Amino acid sequence: MQVKVKYLARAREISGVREENVETSNPSTIMDLLTLLAEKHGEGMRDYLFDSTTGKPHTYLQFLLDGRSVHTMNQFDTMLNDEATLVIVPPVSGG
């Protein structure tokens, strides 16, 4: 199954690409995909995506699957569809 991943800010720096198509097993969850990305892009990506204490994705990152926040779905247990798009959004601040 092919999933497009779009990287913004720090994730783009770590991955070295703006976006990429990633081959995942079918079925796969968002957590499966994030784990695959950490394996593919190394320690820097793992540290960026996951809290080293809990092993869960950092709460300050937002993840959009086909334009919807994963928090409005089944969170990281949400199943992926072929040709889905996941965007990793860094924390945003300002005023």
Secondary structure, DSSP 8 states (H G I E B T S, - for coil): -EEEEEE-HHHHHHHSSSEEEEE--SS-BHHHHHHHHHHHH-HHHHHHHB-TTT-SB-TT-EEEETTEEGGGTTGGG-B--TTEEEEEE------
